[in-house]
């Protein structure tokens, strides 16, 4: 679908901050780079995203937005400073996105409409590098996508099975959901909002990380 067709389709023009990764864009340590981005217009099928690095038509990418969660898809069209992403998701997830868009549209008209999200507000930490500790004591680097007092979503090179106990930083929980390049964890106990950054954002010490790679 072209950009012109998207603008004629039922959708919501809304600016929501997020993050995305592109294939074959790596940092000096050989890890996929994460770029900041912002939605411009979104429907349950496509979204227009303002970005610093556009990528190429056909690229399949992973993105995450605080209001929508993880959204994956393929670039179908590009413009200067933006691209059109065709969303890759099942019908159940597409329906949830449609409901969220309807709510956001109504919320823009009436700020008194209550929040949809349960379990506390999610925030994107200023420092996102942290660590996953498995039950056997193994440490793995991860990036905190977002977090709340009840859980967190992370990007990592491993994908533990649903139900597996582990720790994100110092917060113990279980894996409850998978998404492309990452997973979501529900904490065993709700955390203190004021201590959340300090407890979750805990990178692996350099000596431990070096040992883990041996």
DAUR-V324074 format. One record per residue. N is the residue number from 0. SS is DSSP state (helix for helix, strand for strand, loop for the rest). OMEGA is omega in radians with two decimals (* if undefined). Layout:
BEGIN
N,SS,OMEGA / N,SS,OMEGA
END
This chain:
BEGIN
0,loop,-3.12 / 1,loop,3.09 / 2,helix,-3.12 / 3,helix,3.14 / 4,helix,3.13 / 5,helix,-3.09 / 6,helix,3.10 / 7,helix,-3.08 / 8,loop,3.08 / 9,loop,-3.12 / 10,loop,-3.10 / 11,strand,3.04 / 12,loop,-3.05 / 13,loop,3.12 / 14,loop,3.11 / 15,loop,-3.12 / 16,strand,3.13 / 17,strand,3.14 / 18,strand,3.09 / 19,strand,3.04 / 20,strand,3.09 / 21,loop,3.09 / 22,loop,3.06 / 23,loop,3.02 / 24,loop,-3.04 / 25,strand,3.06 / 26,loop,-3.07 / 27,loop,3.14 / 28,loop,3.10 / 29,loop,3.13 / 30,loop,3.10 / 31,strand,3.13 / 32,loop,3.09 / 33,loop,-3.13 / 34,strand,3.03 / 35,strand,3.12 / 36,strand,-3.12 / 37,strand,3.09 / 38,strand,3.07 / 39,strand,3.08 / 40,strand,-3.07 / 41,strand,3.03 / 42,loop,3.09 / 43,loop,-3.08 / 44,loop,-3.13 / 45,strand,2.99 / 46,strand,3.04 / 47,strand,-3.04 / 48,strand,3.03 / 49,strand,-2.99 / 50,strand,3.05 / 51,loop,3.12 / 52,loop,-2.97 / 53,loop,-3.05 / 54,loop,-3.07 / 55,loop,3.04 / 56,loop,-3.11 / 57,loop,3.11 / 58,loop,3.05 / 59,strand,-3.04 / 60,strand,3.07 / 61,strand,3.09 / 62,strand,3.11 / 63,strand,3.13 / 64,strand,-3.06 / 65,loop,-3.08 / 66,loop,-3.04 / 67,loop,-3.05 / 68,strand,-3.13 / 69,strand,3.10 / 70,strand,3.14 / 71,strand,3.12 / 72,strand,-3.08 / 73,strand,3.13 / 74,strand,-3.13 / 75,strand,-3.12 / 76,strand,3.13 / 77,strand,3.02 / 78,strand,3.11 / 79,loop,3.11 / 80,loop,3.13 / 81,strand,3.01 / 82,strand,3.08 / 83,strand,-3.09 / 84,strand,3.02 / 85,strand,-3.01 / 86,strand,3.14 / 87,loop,-3.11 / 88,loop,3.09 / 89,loop,-3.08 / 90,helix,-3.13 / 91,helix,3.12 / 92,helix,3.12 / 93,helix,3.12 / 94,helix,3.10 / 95,helix,3.11 / 96,helix,3.12 / 97,helix,3.12 / 98,helix,3.13 / 99,helix,3.12 / 100,helix,3.10 / 101,helix,3.14 / 102,helix,3.14 / 103,helix,3.12 / 104,helix,3.11 / 105,helix,3.14 / 106,helix,3.13 / 107,helix,3.12 / 108,helix,-3.10 / 109,loop,-3.10 / 110,loop,-3.11 / 111,loop,3.10 / 112,loop,-3.07 / 113,loop,3.13 / 114,loop,3.07 / 115,loop,-2.99 / 116,loop,3.04 / 117,loop,3.05 / 118,loop,3.07 / 119,loop,-3.13 / 120,loop,3.09 / 121,loop,-3.14 / 122,strand,3.05 / 123,loop,-3.06 / 124,loop,3.11 / 125,loop,3.04 / 126,loop,-2.96 / 127,loop,-3.11 / 128,strand,3.13 / 129,strand,-3.10 / 130,strand,3.03 / 131,strand,3.08 / 132,strand,-3.13 / 133,strand,-3.08 / 134,loop,3.14 / 135,loop,3.11 / 136,loop,-3.14 / 137,loop,3.13 / 138,strand,3.11 / 139,strand,3.10 / 140,strand,3.08 / 141,strand,3.05 / 142,strand,3.11 / 143,strand,3.10 / 144,strand,2.98 / 145,strand,-3.06 / 146,strand,3.04 / 147,strand,-3.13 / 148,loop,-3.09 / 149,loop,-3.13 / 150,strand,-3.12 / 151,strand,3.01 / 152,strand,-3.07 / 153,strand,2.93 / 154,strand,3.13 / 155,strand,3.13 / 156,loop,3.06 / 157,loop,3.09 / 158,loop,-3.12 / 159,loop,3.14 / 160,loop,3.09 / 161,loop,-3.12 / 162,loop,-3.10 / 163,loop,3.05 / 164,strand,3.11 / 165,strand,3.09 / 166,strand,2.98 / 167,strand,-2.97 / 168,loop,3.12 / 169,loop,-3.07 / 170,strand,-3.09 / 171,strand,3.12 / 172,strand,3.11 / 173,strand,3.09 / 174,strand,-3.11 / 175,strand,-3.09 / 176,strand,3.03 / 177,strand,2.90 / 178,strand,-3.06 / 179,loop,3.09 / 180,loop,3.13 / 181,strand,-3.12 / 182,strand,3.13 / 183,strand,-3.12 / 184,strand,3.01 / 185,strand,-3.10 / 186,strand,3.10 / 187,loop,3.10 / 188,loop,3.07 / 189,loop,-3.10 / 190,loop,3.06 / 191,loop,-3.09 / 192,helix,-3.10 / 193,helix,-3.12 / 194,helix,-2.98 / 195,helix,-3.13 / 196,helix,-3.08 / 197,helix,-3.08 / 198,helix,-3.04 / 199,helix,-3.04 / 200,loop,-3.13 / 201,loop,3.12 / 202,loop,3.06 / 203,loop,3.05 / 204,loop,-3.05 / 205,helix,-3.11 / 206,helix,3.14 / 207,helix,3.12 / 208,helix,3.13 / 209,helix,3.13 / 210,helix,-3.11 / 211,helix,-3.10 / 212,helix,-3.10 / 213,loop,*
END
